[in-house]
Each structure stands twice: as structure tokens, then as C-alpha cells.
């Protein structure tokens, strides 16, 4: 029967994790994402990039469809459930 120390050593050695200092031996030409400097260092530049990505035709259309489905679905659920919400009174009266 194995001792507690032997069992512990077996568990520790079987873990799929990096060895301490392993990043120091990795190829510097292909660093991991977390080892690279940030792509954006200002909020303004990052928000411009994100807005530019958002208004690309494929992204914009699919996002608007998803928002439309959510809004229509939520509105139907609220109206059908009979919730009396002040900001929905005009909608509830029209249905």
C-alpha cells in the first residue's frame, strides 16, 4: 500500500499543468496571448474598434435580428402575462 506522500506525488505529477518557469523556455517568436502586450491601451481606441466591428454588415444585421426577436418576444410575454406596467399602458390599451 502506498503512503500518503507517494499518493500525493502521483496526483501532483499527473496534473496537466505547466511547470513553473515553463513560459521562460517557450519560443519568443510565438508567445501565448496573455504574454503579448495589449492590442489597445486606451478606452477610446478600443471602443472605436468595437464599434467598427459592430457596424460591419454581417455583424450588424445578425445583431439587429437578435435584438428584434428579443424585444418582440419580451413584449408578447409581458402583454400576455397581463403585467400592468406604467410604461406599457399605451401598448396594453392597443392590444
Secondary structure, 3 states (H helix, E strand, C coil): CCCHHHHHHHHHHHCCCCCCCHHHCCCHHHCCHHHCCCCCCCHHHHHHHHHHHHCCHHHHHHHHHHHHHHHHHHHHHHHHHCCCCHHHHHHHHHC
